[in-house]
Amino acid sequence: MKECVHSRSIDLKKACLKVLTTALLVLILSLTLQAVFVEGKYSVVSRYILYEDGTAMVTLFVSNIEGENVIYLPLEKGYNQYTLRVLQDSIPSPFNITSDGRLMIEVSGVTSVIVEYEASLGTLINDSIVEVNLNPFTQAVVVLPPNAALLYFSGKPQIDVESNGITNVILSYSEGGSYTIKFVPIPGGATVTSPSKPPTQQTTQAPAGGGMITFLVGGSAIAVAVALLLLFIFLRRRGEPIEPEMHVGLDERDLKLLKILERGEVSLAELAKESGLNKSVVWRRMKRLSDEGLVEQRYEKGKLVFKLTVKGIKKLKELK
């Protein structure tokens, strides 16, 4: 089987992608004390949970919508429409996307709305540094991957670091804008456990105009050391050509997804769960496999499902 041309980045992408603890979620919500009003009387707060490959789980918390009939919420340009979910008072609800990339939601008689979706916001620089560009239209909370080393940020965020066996770096922006964040995902097998005592935190106010992070807290010293080492490697490789973000043929992860589809139709969420891959990664691979005629996709009861085509079944037999 042909190997993935971009295989040098695989080890860095094996860093843990675990759900943050309840304490972290409480911290994120506690940072959103002031309401930001858009297009009406309602208020919106954005949260970005970043993954090692530069994708993000974006959540919009909308409140103060009493008396509103329709609200409009801008989406990040790299949003994945198949991951969009809207909850009105905790109940799934329909929505529309306008031609200019905004979410239109009817909210008559509703008190709160939560919007969730995945978006591709980042790129990998020379197999070591992830650069993320985000454009929140209101105040925003950005959560880096566990144990990731923050290298650079733009704007003037408040920086909080939570240490509970792993290090979580959180940037809080008080207003909307266009921001760039660079970090190094640190390989490791850290897991999230329920804390027996409140996690330790350290808050740093960012200097005006952004800055380069060289040291966060004592608990992240190892992460920073690895980051500096990777920066040294990056500087030495500046004259080398950057490998393209593409695949030649099918790799092991493609084969894993095709084998899961052997049993019949499988949803996007089930593919992500069984393969252990991020949902956005699965989506990109399934789209490519669909373009190659190996996989067919369709909607069943509002859910996106995939199945092997005749060509896909034949290809899978050849690869076994």
JODAFEN-V481173 format. One record per backbone hydrogen bond with DSSP energy under -0.5 kcal/mol. CO is the residue of the C=O (numbers start at 1). NH is the residue of the N-H. E is the energy in kcal/mol with one decimal. If there is no record, write none. Layout:
[[CO,NH,E] [CO,NH,E]]
//
This chain:
[[4,7,-1.4] [6,9,-1.5] [7,10,-1.6] [9,13,-1.4] [11,14,-1.3] [12,15,-0.9] [21,25,-1.8] [22,26,-2.4] [23,27,-2.0] [24,28,-2.5] [25,29,-2.4] [26,30,-2.1] [27,31,-1.0] [28,31,-0.8] [29,32,-1.3] [31,33,-0.9] [36,44,-1.8] [42,38,-1.4] [43,63,-2.3] [45,61,-2.9] [46,141,-2.3] [47,49,-0.5] [47,59,-2.7] [48,50,-0.7] [48,143,-3.4] [49,57,-2.5] [51,54,-1.8] [54,121,-1.5] [54,122,-0.9] [55,51,-2.6] [56,58,-0.8] [56,119,-2.2] [57,49,-2.2] [58,117,-2.0] [59,47,-2.5] [59,61,-0.5] [60,62,-0.7] [60,115,-2.2] [61,45,-1.8] [62,113,-2.2] [63,43,-2.4] [65,68,-2.3] [69,107,-2.4] [69,108,-0.6] [71,105,-2.4] [73,103,-3.5] [76,79,-1.7] [78,120,-2.6] [79,81,-0.7] [80,83,-2.0] [81,84,-0.9] [85,116,-2.6] [86,93,-2.3] [87,89,-0.6] [87,114,-2.5] [88,91,-1.4] [91,88,-3.2] [96,98,-0.5] [96,104,-3.4] [98,101,-1.8] [101,75,-1.6] [102,98,-2.9] [102,104,-0.5] [103,73,-2.3] [103,105,-0.6] [104,96,-2.1] [105,71,-2.5] [107,110,-2.2] [111,65,-0.7] [112,89,-1.9] [113,62,-3.1] [114,87,-2.8] [115,60,-2.6] [116,85,-2.3] [117,58,-3.2] [118,80,-2.8] [119,56,-2.3] [119,121,-0.9] [121,133,-2.3] [123,125,-0.5] [123,131,-2.8] [124,126,-0.7] [125,128,-1.7] [125,129,-1.9] [129,125,-4.0] [129,131,-0.5] [130,132,-0.5] [130,183,-2.1] [131,123,-2.1] [132,181,-2.6] [134,179,-2.8] [136,177,-2.6] [139,46,-2.2] [140,173,-3.2] [141,48,-3.2] [142,144,-0.6] [142,171,-2.9] [143,50,-2.9] [145,148,-2.1] [148,150,-0.6] [149,184,-2.2] [151,213,-1.7] [152,182,-2.7] [153,211,-1.7] [155,210,-0.8] [157,206,-1.8] [158,160,-0.5] [158,172,-2.7] [159,204,-3.4] [160,170,-3.2] [161,163,-0.5] [161,202,-1.3] [162,164,-0.5] [162,168,-2.9] [163,200,-1.4] [166,164,-2.4] [166,168,-0.5] [167,147,-3.5] [167,169,-0.5] [168,162,-2.9] [169,144,-2.6] [170,160,-3.0] [171,142,-3.3] [171,173,-0.5] [172,158,-2.5] [173,140,-1.7] [177,179,-0.5] [179,134,-2.3] [180,154,-1.4] [181,132,-3.3] [182,151,-2.7] [182,152,-1.8] [183,130,-3.0] [183,185,-0.5] [184,149,-2.4] [185,187,-0.6] [191,193,-0.5] [200,163,-2.4] [202,161,-1.9] [204,159,-3.2] [204,206,-0.6] [207,210,-1.3] [211,153,-1.4] [211,213,-0.5] [217,220,-1.5] [218,221,-1.5] [220,224,-2.2] [221,225,-2.3] [222,226,-2.4] [223,227,-2.2] [224,228,-2.6] [225,229,-2.0] [226,230,-2.5] [227,231,-2.4] [228,232,-2.1] [229,233,-2.2] [230,234,-2.7] [231,235,-2.6] [232,236,-1.9] [233,237,-1.5] [235,238,-0.8] [237,240,-2.4] [244,246,-1.8] [246,6,-0.6] [247,249,-0.6] [251,255,-2.2] [252,256,-2.3] [253,257,-2.0] [254,258,-2.4] [255,259,-2.3] [256,260,-1.7] [257,261,-1.5] [259,262,-1.1] [260,263,-1.0] [261,264,-1.4] [261,308,-0.6] [266,306,-2.6] [267,271,-2.3] [268,272,-2.2] [269,273,-2.3] [270,274,-2.7] [271,275,-2.2] [272,276,-1.6] [272,277,-0.6] [278,282,-2.5] [279,283,-2.5] [280,284,-2.1] [281,285,-2.2] [282,286,-2.9] [283,287,-2.3] [284,288,-1.9] [285,289,-2.7] [286,290,-2.3] [287,291,-2.3] [288,292,-1.6] [289,294,-2.4] [289,295,-1.0] [290,293,-1.4] [294,309,-2.0] [296,307,-2.1] [298,305,-3.1] [300,303,-1.3] [303,300,-2.9] [304,268,-1.3] [305,298,-2.2] [306,266,-2.3] [307,296,-3.3] [309,313,-2.6] [310,314,-2.1] [311,315,-2.4] [312,316,-2.4] [313,317,-1.8] [314,318,-1.7] [315,319,-1.6] [316,320,-1.0]]
//
